[in-house]
Every structure is written in C-alpha cells, then in structure tokens.
Amino acid sequence: MQPVHQSKVSPATTLSMEQLCRETAAQRYNTREQSIAVTGMVQFQASYEMRGLTPREERFVCAFDPDGQFLHLSMR
C-alpha cells in the first residue's frame, strides 16, 4: 500500500482516534494511559495507522478504518 497524504478525518476525529489508541494500548500493556507515546499517524487508501511506544519501548500500531473507527491494536 502507498501512503496517501491528504487527510479525510477532521482534527477532532484524529484526537478521538489518538485517545482511543492510548486507552487500548494502556489496557493491553497494563500501564497508565499517560505513559503511552503516540509517535505518528499514516493514512493509506482504506485505513489509518497510529503508531506508538510504551514506557518499556514496546512498539504498537492502532488501525482505523477510513472513517476513523477503531479496527485493532497490533503489537510490533
């Protein structure tokens, strides 16, 4: 897949996506939400990926559909 640079979700939706990603990662990694670092977001033709790190340097990716609905969390 090739990244697409034009954003289709609103800034408010992007913030909601980041919050949900942090909450989900904190629960999965058994840590505080405030300690989760979201490091970036990439848009593809049919999805978004939000990448991050835990305090223990564990990497993860939250996937969202084109409308910003959460799909899953992947450990990397």
N, C-alpha and C positions, 0 to 999 in steps of 0.2 A: 504494500500500500504506500502511496505517496502522500505526504502531509499536505494539507490544504491550509493556506494562511488566512483565509477570510473567516471570521467568526460569525456563527449564526445564533448563538445564545447571547442573551443580554448579560450585562455585568452583574446584575442581581442573581441571575441563574448561575453564573460562574461562581459567585460567592457561596451560594447554596450547595453547589457541587463540591466545592472545597471543604465546606463544613461537614457534609456527609462523608466525604473521603476520610477526613480526620477522625470522625466518630467511629467509622467502621474499622479503620486501621488501629485505633487505640484499643478497641474491643478485641480485635484479633490478636494483637501483640501484647495484651494485658498491660497497658501503660496509660499514662494520662494523656488526654487529648491535646493539652497544651504542649506536650513534648514531641508531638508529631510534626515533622517539617515537610510541607508540600513544596517540591522543588521546581515544578513546571507542569505545563499543560500542552498537549499536542492535539490538533484536530486532524482527523482523517476524513475521507469522504462519507463514511457512515458511522463514525463514532468519535469519541474523545477519550484521551488517556491523561490521567493526572498522576504524576509520579511523586514519590516521597521517600522519606527516611525515618526510621525510628531512632530513639536515643542510642540504641545499640548498633547503629549503622546498618540495619536490615532494610533492604530496598523493597518497595511495593509499588503496584500500579493499580489505580482505580479506573475502571472502564465505564463509560456512559454512552447512551445512545445519542442520535443526532439532536434530540430534544432536551438532552441534559438529564435523562432518567438513569439512575444508577443501575449498572448491569452486574458487576462483580469486582472483587478485590483479588489481585494475583500477587503472590509473594515471588520476588525475583532474587 
